[in-house]
Amino acid sequence: QASVTPVRVVCANTLNLALTSLKGKNAPKQTFKIRHTQTAEGKVQVLDGGIKAWEKEGLPVEPGFRDVPGNADFSERDSSLQTCFRESLDRNSLIDVRSVERFRGELEPIDPVAGHIPGAKNLPYLSFLDENRKFHDASKLRAILDSCPRNPIFYCGSGVTACVALLACAVAGREGRLYPGSWSEWCSDPKAPVEKG
C-alpha cells in the first residue's frame, strides 16, 4: 500500500462556501464526510464564520487554487455509528433541524410532501449559530443539545443542513448521528407516515 500523507482540510465557511467552490451549507457536510475517513480523522477543521469572517478580521486571502504536494488515501471507515438508515431509525431519537415552518408542514419549498417524521422533535440548525453565523461556544452548544435525546439522529431536507448539528455536537464534545436520506427520502414513500403541526 502507498504511504499516506497526513492531510489537513479546511472547509472555508459554515454556511456560504466550502472548499472554495461549493455554495450553501456544505462545509459541515464535507467535514462530516472527510472526518469519517481513516486518514483524515481528527484532521478536519471548519473556518467558523467562513471566509467573510476571515476577511473581516483583515486576514490574508489568496485567489485561485493551490496544489498540495503528496498523496492521501481517504479510505472510508465504518460509518454505521455515525449514520442511521430508514430501516433502523429510532423515531424517538430524531431531531429535525429544518425551520419551524417546514417542520410543522406550513411551508415546503422543495419536497412534494410537507410535514415531519412522526416522533421527531424540532431544533432548527440556526439554534447552533450566533447572529454572525458562527457557532456558539461549547458550553452553550451543550446546553442547547441537552434538549435532545441521548445520541440524537439529525435530519433535514436532504442530509446537508443536518451536518451543522453534527458539527455542533463535535464542538460540544457530544455524539450525534445523521439520517442521510432525511425528509426527501422519507416523504418519497407514499406509505410513510407524516405528521404536521
Disulfide bonds with the S-S distance in Angstrom:
none
